[in-house]
Amino acid sequence: EYFAKASESVGLLAGDCDDHAILMAASIKAIGGTVRLVRTTEHIYPELNVGDAEGMKHAAFLIRRVLFPEQARHAALYYHTDADGNHWINLDYTRHYPGGEVMDEKIVGILHV
């Protein structure tokens, strides 16, 4: 397994799940966001910290009404809530919109980057 740097994935416009997760994490961090990588038994994907319940409400509005109205207007949004009450929204590239259904696999690790 080879983990490409974000610059490699951008240059190639290609990569697998770990390459996408690294690229998304680097992009989010570059604009001041907080991101983590979630590893399951067969996959890895990034999650964006959208803050507390009010932040999740705002993110849901943007996803459903502004950014992805056709794909997500009436769709469920999937996220994890940590022990501090922060909501982490799924940015898995295999989904049609942020917050798309998470993989039905056991989480084996979370890396805060």
NORBEL-V454100 format. One record per pair of residues at least 24 apart in sequence whose C-alpha atoms are under 6 Angstrom apart, sorted by the first residue. I is the first residue (numbers start at 1). J is the second residue. Records with the same first field share a line. If there is no record, write none. Layout:
I = J ; J
This chain:
17 = 44
18 = 44
21 = 45 ; 46
36 = 111 ; 112 ; 113
37 = 110 ; 111
38 = 110
39 = 107 ; 108 ; 109
40 = 105 ; 106 ; 107 ; 108
45 = 92
46 = 91
47 = 88 ; 89 ; 90 ; 91
48 = 88 ; 89
49 = 87 ; 88
50 = 87
51 = 86 ; 87
52 = 85 ; 86 ; 87
